Amino acid sequence: MSAIEIKPSYLSGEWFIALCIAILFFLPAFPASGQTSDDWQPRVRTEVQAQNLDAAFAVVEQRLAQAPDDLEAHGWRGRLLAWKGHWPEAEAEYLLVLRSFPKDVEVLTSLSDVLLWQQKWQDSLQILDQARKISPSDPEVLVRRARVLSLLGHVPEARSQYRETLHFDPNNQDARTAMADLGPNTVHELRIGDDVDFFNYTGAAQTQGISLNSRWNQRWSTVFGTSIYQRFGENAAKFLASTAFHFTPNNWLNVGGAVANQQQVVPTHEAFFEYGHTFRFRDHWIRGLEGSFQQHWYWYNGAHVLTFATNQIVYLPRDWTWTLAVIGARTGFAGTPVAWEPSGWSKIGFPLPRHFTGNVFYAVGTENFSQIDQIGRIAGHTYGGGLRYQMAERQDITGYVSRQDLKLNQTITSFGLSYGIHF
């Protein structure tokens, strides 16, 4: 029997070309630079924990270059863009993911956050409504929804939503803190107070006042008040009324006026309007800014004053506030030319232990035009401070003391105390 000869087999030229084409076709599917399809997310998490957002973003961009349809990578891109402050771009990424996964609660809540930060509060609420239908007991959804409701001015609904959050998560600190910040569910504040001024050049003066401040709904509020003055041997009675309209959650217009009996110590007529706007920030140092412009007319017997004032309240961390006001006053007296007088004041507010809050303030120039002794002259420098004690959930006592140094070694020392009840 002859031996069987076995010869090696070789690929023909056509098969070799087809194999090369197949290799070239599938080659892009394999990750480059040693990054596999499974290890990019741990790398992103590691960079995020180290607060290296740019490095994490580079990893995600590399992943999307290899797999443009990877929705997990698009979700990470949305998160990183949101954290870097690129909110419209983050919104677009989240919407891209939701087109394929419309019931992803994590993506829905993330989208609601970037809408909230862009002050698209109504849109944010609609997204959270969708998330609540999918996951009705999720505390992350409920506490976000309560926050948006509060910003929209729906305080009773926000309070109810916080209570629901605490029902499902009794230890939720965000809900507890927000409930405390909302305060009691009240509409009116009735305040009664007394102020005393001691002069080193004349007899003391005293003022008693009562006011009712009502917030009827998220748009309308009113103030009515009466003050009785005893100053420089004269008695005066003044009635004040104003109404404010919040035509958006961040914008309001306030108009009002006052009338008093004929006398020489306080204005007989007043009128004013104020426009204000609130800014909110995602910043470690500044939580928000409330700015307003006010124009106020005062008519006295024999004198008139027009003031232009701008007022800013800066909301700082840990419930501190800083208020700054600048005022320009146009004064005129019978038989004398018109004159302009500048003034301003600043106040720092801060929390204290055991239900107390405090403030210190400083003023320079003519800062109080509701009394005749404050116009037509520079009032000098005023220093003072105040305390507020929250007696109960619906009651408080507020007091202040100040000293004003005038020209010619004249001084005014003032004290005030008021009691407020909320109902």
DAJOPE-V117933 format. One record per residue. N is the residue number from 0. RES is the residue in one small letter. PHI is phi in radians with two decimals (NA if undefined). PSI is psi in whole degrees, 0 to 359 (NA if undefined). Layout:
n:N res:RES phi:PHI psi:PSI
n:N res:RES phi:PHI psi:PSI
This chain:
n:0 res:m phi:NA psi:130
n:1 res:s phi:-1.38 psi:145
n:2 res:a phi:-1.18 psi:143
n:3 res:i phi:-1.52 psi:126
n:4 res:e phi:-1.65 psi:122
n:5 res:i phi:-1.81 psi:122
n:6 res:k phi:-1.88 psi:145
n:7 res:p phi:-1.11 psi:147
n:8 res:s phi:-1.80 psi:138
n:9 res:y phi:-2.09 psi:150
n:10 res:l phi:-1.25 psi:143
n:11 res:s phi:-1.28 psi:166
n:12 res:g phi:-1.08 psi:323
n:13 res:e phi:-1.16 psi:318
n:14 res:w phi:-1.14 psi:321
n:15 res:f phi:-1.11 psi:318
n:16 res:i phi:-1.15 psi:319
n:17 res:a phi:-1.11 psi:320
n:18 res:l phi:-1.13 psi:320
n:19 res:c phi:-1.12 psi:320
n:20 res:i phi:-1.13 psi:320
n:21 res:a phi:-1.12 psi:319
n:22 res:i phi:-1.11 psi:316
n:23 res:l phi:-1.13 psi:327
n:24 res:f phi:-1.21 psi:320
n:25 res:f phi:-1.59 psi:353
n:26 res:l phi:-1.06 psi:318
n:27 res:p phi:-1.10 psi:341
n:28 res:a phi:-1.24 psi:345
n:29 res:f phi:-1.61 psi:137
n:30 res:p phi:-1.07 psi:146
n:31 res:a phi:-1.69 psi:167
n:32 res:s phi:0.97 psi:29
n:33 res:g phi:1.36 psi:4
n:34 res:q phi:-1.61 psi:114
n:35 res:t phi:-1.52 psi:169
n:36 res:s phi:-1.21 psi:348
n:37 res:d phi:-1.81 psi:344
n:38 res:d phi:-1.77 psi:0
n:39 res:w phi:-1.29 psi:325
n:40 res:q phi:-1.18 psi:316
n:41 res:p phi:-1.03 psi:325
n:42 res:r phi:-1.15 psi:321
n:43 res:v phi:-1.12 psi:315
n:44 res:r phi:-1.10 psi:320
n:45 res:t phi:-1.09 psi:316
n:46 res:e phi:-1.17 psi:323
n:47 res:v phi:-1.15 psi:317
n:48 res:q phi:-1.07 psi:329
n:49 res:a phi:-1.50 psi:4
n:50 res:q phi:1.09 psi:28
n:51 res:n phi:-1.70 psi:74
n:52 res:l phi:-1.14 psi:324
n:53 res:d phi:-1.13 psi:319
n:54 res:a phi:-1.15 psi:319
n:55 res:a phi:-1.10 psi:320
n:56 res:f phi:-1.11 psi:323
n:57 res:a phi:-1.13 psi:322
n:58 res:v phi:-1.11 psi:316
n:59 res:v phi:-1.14 psi:318
n:60 res:e phi:-1.08 psi:321
n:61 res:q phi:-1.12 psi:320
n:62 res:r phi:-1.12 psi:317
n:63 res:l phi:-1.19 psi:332
n:64 res:a phi:-1.17 psi:328
n:65 res:q phi:-1.46 psi:325
n:66 res:a phi:-2.41 psi:82
n:67 res:p phi:-1.06 psi:339
n:68 res:d phi:-1.69 psi:9
n:69 res:d phi:-1.28 psi:103
n:70 res:l phi:-1.23 psi:332
n:71 res:e phi:-1.10 psi:321
n:72 res:a phi:-1.19 psi:322
n:73 res:h phi:-1.13 psi:324
n:74 res:g phi:-1.11 psi:317
n:75 res:w phi:-1.13 psi:323
n:76 res:r phi:-1.11 psi:320
n:77 res:g phi:-1.09 psi:317
n:78 res:r phi:-1.06 psi:313
n:79 res:l phi:-1.16 psi:320
n:80 res:l phi:-1.10 psi:320
n:81 res:a phi:-1.12 psi:315
n:82 res:w phi:-1.14 psi:332
n:83 res:k phi:-1.51 psi:359
n:84 res:g phi:1.56 psi:7
n:85 res:h phi:-1.63 psi:72
n:86 res:w phi:-1.20 psi:317
n:87 res:p phi:-1.07 psi:321
n:88 res:e phi:-1.17 psi:321
n:89 res:a phi:-1.12 psi:319
n:90 res:e phi:-1.01 psi:317
n:91 res:a phi:-1.11 psi:321
n:92 res:e phi:-1.16 psi:317
n:93 res:y phi:-1.12 psi:320
n:94 res:l phi:-1.12 psi:325
n:95 res:l phi:-1.09 psi:316
n:96 res:v phi:-1.17 psi:320
n:97 res:l phi:-1.21 psi:338
n:98 res:r phi:-1.10 psi:330
n:99 res:s phi:-1.70 psi:330
n:100 res:f phi:-2.27 psi:75
n:101 res:p phi:-1.20 psi:349
n:102 res:k phi:-1.91 psi:19
n:103 res:d phi:-1.38 psi:104
n:104 res:v phi:-1.14 psi:323
n:105 res:e phi:-1.10 psi:318
n:106 res:v phi:-1.22 psi:323
n:107 res:l phi:-1.10 psi:316
n:108 res:t phi:-1.17 psi:324
n:109 res:s phi:-1.14 psi:320
n:110 res:l phi:-1.13 psi:320
n:111 res:s phi:-1.09 psi:326
n:112 res:d phi:-1.12 psi:312
n:113 res:v phi:-1.21 psi:329
n:114 res:l phi:-1.17 psi:320
n:115 res:l phi:-1.08 psi:315
n:116 res:w phi:-1.16 psi:335
n:117 res:q phi:-1.52 psi:5
n:118 res:q phi:1.10 psi:27
n:119 res:k phi:-1.60 psi:68
n:120 res:w phi:-1.18 psi:321
n:121 res:q phi:-1.16 psi:320
n:122 res:d phi:-1.13 psi:320
n:123 res:s phi:-1.08 psi:320
n:124 res:l phi:-1.12 psi:321
n:125 res:q phi:-1.10 psi:319
n:126 res:i phi:-1.13 psi:319
n:127 res:l phi:-1.20 psi:329
n:128 res:d phi:-1.09 psi:320
n:129 res:q phi:-1.10 psi:316
n:130 res:a phi:-1.12 psi:323
n:131 res:r phi:-1.17 psi:325
n:132 res:k phi:-1.11 psi:325
n:133 res:i phi:-1.35 psi:318
n:134 res:s phi:-2.34 psi:81
n:135 res:p phi:-1.19 psi:344
n:136 res:s phi:-1.96 psi:14
n:137 res:d phi:-1.34 psi:115
n:138 res:p phi:-1.06 psi:327
n:139 res:e phi:-1.11 psi:323
n:140 res:v phi:-1.26 psi:315
n:141 res:l phi:-1.16 psi:317
n:142 res:v phi:-1.21 psi:326
n:143 res:r phi:-1.15 psi:317
n:144 res:r phi:-1.11 psi:320
n:145 res:a phi:-1.09 psi:320
n:146 res:r phi:-1.09 psi:317
n:147 res:v phi:-1.17 psi:319
n:148 res:l phi:-1.04 psi:321
n:149 res:s phi:-1.13 psi:318
n:150 res:l phi:-1.14 psi:328
n:151 res:l phi:-1.36 psi:356
n:152 res:g phi:1.56 psi:5
n:153 res:h phi:-1.54 psi:69
n:154 res:v phi:-1.13 psi:314
n:155 res:p phi:-1.03 psi:319
n:156 res:e phi:-1.16 psi:321
n:157 res:a phi:-1.10 psi:317
n:158 res:r phi:-1.10 psi:319
n:159 res:s phi:-1.11 psi:322
n:160 res:q phi:-1.20 psi:323
n:161 res:y phi:-1.11 psi:320
n:162 res:r phi:-1.08 psi:320
n:163 res:e phi:-1.12 psi:321
n:164 res:t phi:-1.05 psi:314
n:165 res:l phi:-1.20 psi:336
n:166 res:h phi:-1.13 psi:318
n:167 res:f phi:-1.50 psi:335
n:168 res:d phi:-2.44 psi:83
n:169 res:p phi:-1.05 psi:338
n:170 res:n phi:-1.72 psi:15
n:171 res:n phi:-1.25 psi:106
n:172 res:q phi:-1.22 psi:326
n:173 res:d phi:-1.05 psi:317
n:174 res:a phi:-1.18 psi:319
n:175 res:r phi:-1.12 psi:316
n:176 res:t phi:-1.13 psi:317
n:177 res:a phi:-1.15 psi:322
n:178 res:m phi:-1.07 psi:319
n:179 res:a phi:-1.16 psi:322
n:180 res:d phi:-1.17 psi:327
n:181 res:l phi:-1.18 psi:334
n:182 res:g phi:1.32 psi:185
n:183 res:p phi:-1.22 psi:156
n:184 res:n phi:-1.42 psi:82
n:185 res:t phi:-2.22 psi:163
n:186 res:v phi:-1.95 psi:323
n:187 res:h phi:-2.02 psi:150
n:188 res:e phi:-2.22 psi:117
n:189 res:l phi:-1.78 psi:125
n:190 res:r phi:-2.25 psi:133
n:191 res:i phi:-2.13 psi:131
n:192 res:g phi:-2.58 psi:168
n:193 res:d phi:-2.48 psi:136
n:194 res:d phi:-2.20 psi:140
n:195 res:v phi:-2.28 psi:132
n:196 res:d phi:-2.01 psi:127
n:197 res:f phi:-1.90 psi:121
n:198 res:f phi:-1.81 psi:146
n:199 res:n phi:-1.57 psi:6
n:200 res:y phi:-2.25 psi:1
n:201 res:t phi:-2.83 psi:183
n:202 res:g phi:-1.26 psi:165
n:203 res:a phi:-1.24 psi:157
n:204 res:a phi:-2.15 psi:154
n:205 res:q phi:-2.50 psi:148
n:206 res:t phi:-2.41 psi:131
n:207 res:q phi:-1.96 psi:139
n:208 res:g phi:-2.47 psi:153
n:209 res:i phi:-2.46 psi:136
n:210 res:s phi:-2.49 psi:153
n:211 res:l phi:-2.22 psi:114
n:212 res:n phi:-1.87 psi:122
n:213 res:s phi:-2.18 psi:130
n:214 res:r phi:-1.89 psi:98
n:215 res:w phi:-1.29 psi:322
n:216 res:n phi:-2.79 psi:192
n:217 res:q phi:-1.23 psi:351
n:218 res:r phi:-1.95 psi:322
n:219 res:w phi:-1.96 psi:139
n:220 res:s phi:-2.55 psi:155
n:221 res:t phi:-2.40 psi:156
n:222 res:v phi:-2.36 psi:130
n:223 res:f phi:-2.24 psi:135
n:224 res:g phi:-2.67 psi:155
n:225 res:t phi:-2.30 psi:137
n:226 res:s phi:-2.25 psi:140
n:227 res:i phi:-2.03 psi:124
n:228 res:y phi:-1.96 psi:141
n:229 res:q phi:-2.21 psi:103
n:230 res:r phi:-2.44 psi:130
n:231 res:f phi:0.91 psi:40
n:232 res:g phi:1.40 psi:6
n:233 res:e phi:-2.08 psi:154
n:234 res:n phi:-1.98 psi:141
n:235 res:a phi:-2.45 psi:147
n:236 res:a phi:-2.24 psi:130
n:237 res:k phi:-2.26 psi:140
n:238 res:f phi:-2.05 psi:132
n:239 res:l phi:-2.15 psi:144
n:240 res:a phi:-2.53 psi:142
n:241 res:s phi:-2.65 psi:158
n:242 res:t phi:-2.43 psi:142
n:243 res:a phi:-2.12 psi:141
n:244 res:f phi:-2.18 psi:121
n:245 res:h phi:-1.63 psi:96
n:246 res:f phi:-1.37 psi:345
n:247 res:t phi:-2.45 psi:165
n:248 res:p phi:-1.04 psi:339
n:249 res:n phi:-1.87 psi:356
n:250 res:n phi:-2.30 psi:140
n:251 res:w phi:-2.55 psi:158
n:252 res:l phi:-2.27 psi:129
n:253 res:n phi:-2.14 psi:129
n:254 res:v phi:-2.29 psi:148
n:255 res:g phi:-3.00 psi:182
n:256 res:g phi:-2.88 psi:175
n:257 res:a phi:-2.60 psi:152
n:258 res:v phi:-2.35 psi:149
n:259 res:a phi:-2.48 psi:164
n:260 res:n phi:-1.25 psi:164
n:261 res:q phi:-1.22 psi:118
n:262 res:q phi:-2.91 psi:188
n:263 res:q phi:-2.00 psi:358
n:264 res:v phi:-1.83 psi:336
n:265 res:v phi:-2.34 psi:162
n:266 res:p phi:-1.06 psi:143
n:267 res:t phi:-1.47 psi:337
n:268 res:h phi:-2.51 psi:147
n:269 res:e phi:-2.48 psi:152
n:270 res:a phi:-2.61 psi:146
n:271 res:f phi:-2.74 psi:159
n:272 res:f phi:-2.49 psi:155
n:273 res:e phi:-2.51 psi:136
n:274 res:y phi:-2.06 psi:133
n:275 res:g phi:-2.34 psi:156
n:276 res:h phi:-2.49 psi:141
n:277 res:t phi:-1.92 psi:133
n:278 res:f phi:-1.99 psi:139
n:279 res:r phi:-2.11 psi:139
n:280 res:f phi:-2.22 psi:150
n:281 res:r phi:-1.77 psi:76
n:282 res:d phi:-2.33 psi:146
n:283 res:h phi:-1.18 psi:329
n:284 res:w phi:-1.74 psi:326
n:285 res:i phi:-2.14 psi:116
n:286 res:r phi:-1.50 psi:331
n:287 res:g phi:-3.03 psi:167
n:288 res:l phi:-2.47 psi:131
n:289 res:e phi:-2.07 psi:114
n:290 res:g phi:-2.05 psi:147
n:291 res:s phi:-2.58 psi:156
n:292 res:f phi:-2.17 psi:135
n:293 res:q phi:-2.30 psi:140
n:294 res:q phi:-2.12 psi:128
n:295 res:h phi:-2.36 psi:131
n:296 res:w phi:-1.91 psi:135
n:297 res:y phi:-2.17 psi:132
n:298 res:w phi:-2.10 psi:116
n:299 res:y phi:-1.83 psi:170
n:300 res:n phi:-1.27 psi:104
n:301 res:g phi:1.62 psi:5
n:302 res:a phi:-2.72 psi:156
n:303 res:h phi:-2.53 psi:149
n:304 res:v phi:-2.38 psi:137
n:305 res:l phi:-2.16 psi:126
n:306 res:t phi:-2.06 psi:145
n:307 res:f phi:-2.07 psi:124
n:308 res:a phi:-2.32 psi:142
n:309 res:t phi:-2.15 psi:136
n:310 res:n phi:-2.31 psi:131
n:311 res:q phi:-2.21 psi:133
n:312 res:i phi:-2.03 psi:118
n:313 res:v phi:-1.76 psi:123
n:314 res:y phi:-1.64 psi:118
n:315 res:l phi:-1.85 psi:170
n:316 res:p phi:-1.08 psi:158
n:317 res:r phi:1.01 psi:34
n:318 res:d phi:1.17 psi:23
n:319 res:w phi:-1.45 psi:151
n:320 res:t phi:-2.39 psi:153
n:321 res:w phi:-2.31 psi:122
n:322 res:t phi:-1.96 psi:134
n:323 res:l phi:-2.35 psi:128
n:324 res:a phi:-2.26 psi:138
n:325 res:v phi:-2.19 psi:132
n:326 res:i phi:-2.28 psi:136
n:327 res:g phi:-2.05 psi:127
n:328 res:a phi:-2.05 psi:131
n:329 res:r phi:-1.81 psi:110
n:330 res:t phi:-1.91 psi:146
n:331 res:g phi:-2.54 psi:135
n:332 res:f phi:-2.13 psi:154
n:333 res:a phi:-1.04 psi:125
n:334 res:g phi:1.45 psi:5
n:335 res:t phi:-2.21 psi:154
n:336 res:p phi:-1.23 psi:158
n:337 res:v phi:-1.24 psi:142
n:338 res:a phi:-2.35 psi:153
n:339 res:w phi:-1.90 psi:138
n:340 res:e phi:-2.26 psi:127
n:341 res:p phi:-1.59 psi:156
n:342 res:s phi:-2.80 psi:171
n:343 res:g phi:-3.01 psi:163
n:344 res:w phi:-2.67 psi:158
n:345 res:s phi:-2.46 psi:145
n:346 res:k phi:-2.47 psi:137
n:347 res:i phi:-1.92 psi:125
n:348 res:g phi:-1.89 psi:145
n:349 res:f phi:-2.67 psi:150
n:350 res:p phi:-1.40 psi:154
n:351 res:l phi:-2.33 psi:162
n:352 res:p phi:-1.17 psi:164
n:353 res:r phi:1.03 psi:50
n:354 res:h phi:1.19 psi:19
n:355 res:f phi:-1.80 psi:147
n:356 res:t phi:-2.28 psi:151
n:357 res:g phi:-2.33 psi:170
n:358 res:n phi:-2.72 psi:154
n:359 res:v phi:-2.26 psi:147
n:360 res:f phi:-2.53 psi:160
n:361 res:y phi:-2.50 psi:137
n:362 res:a phi:-2.34 psi:150
n:363 res:v phi:-2.41 psi:138
n:364 res:g phi:1.61 psi:194
n:365 res:t phi:-1.49 psi:106
n:366 res:e phi:-1.97 psi:359
n:367 res:n phi:-2.42 psi:105
n:368 res:f phi:-1.75 psi:11
n:369 res:s phi:-1.52 psi:2
n:370 res:q phi:-2.34 psi:143
n:371 res:i phi:-1.15 psi:333
n:372 res:d phi:-1.32 psi:0
n:373 res:q phi:-1.88 psi:6
n:374 res:i phi:-2.09 psi:157
n:375 res:g phi:1.35 psi:12
n:376 res:r phi:-2.77 psi:162
n:377 res:i phi:-1.49 psi:123
n:378 res:a phi:-1.30 psi:348
n:379 res:g phi:1.61 psi:222
n:380 res:h phi:-2.13 psi:138
n:381 res:t phi:-2.19 psi:132
n:382 res:y phi:-2.16 psi:145
n:383 res:g phi:-3.07 psi:181
n:384 res:g phi:-2.81 psi:167
n:385 res:g phi:-2.54 psi:164
n:386 res:l phi:-2.36 psi:146
n:387 res:r phi:-2.25 psi:129
n:388 res:y phi:-2.03 psi:122
n:389 res:q phi:-1.48 psi:97
n:390 res:m phi:-1.16 psi:316
n:391 res:a phi:-2.60 psi:183
n:392 res:e phi:-1.05 psi:329
n:393 res:r phi:-2.07 psi:14
n:394 res:q phi:-2.41 psi:146
n:395 res:d phi:-2.63 psi:159
n:396 res:i phi:-2.16 psi:131
n:397 res:t phi:-2.18 psi:136
n:398 res:g phi:-2.47 psi:162
n:399 res:y phi:-2.65 psi:162
n:400 res:v phi:-2.51 psi:142
n:401 res:s phi:-2.59 psi:158
n:402 res:r phi:-2.31 psi:132
n:403 res:q phi:-2.06 psi:124
n:404 res:d phi:-1.77 psi:118
n:405 res:l phi:-1.83 psi:182
n:406 res:k phi:-1.23 psi:164
n:407 res:l phi:1.03 psi:32
n:408 res:n phi:1.06 psi:29
n:409 res:q phi:-1.58 psi:142
n:410 res:t phi:-2.35 psi:154
n:411 res:i phi:-2.31 psi:125
n:412 res:t phi:-1.95 psi:126
n:413 res:s phi:-2.13 psi:144
n:414 res:f phi:-2.30 psi:146
n:415 res:g phi:-2.57 psi:146
n:416 res:l phi:-2.52 psi:135
n:417 res:s phi:-2.46 psi:154
n:418 res:y phi:-2.12 psi:129
n:419 res:g phi:-2.10 psi:141
n:420 res:i phi:-2.26 psi:136
n:421 res:h phi:-1.92 psi:134
n:422 res:f phi:-2.64 psi:NA
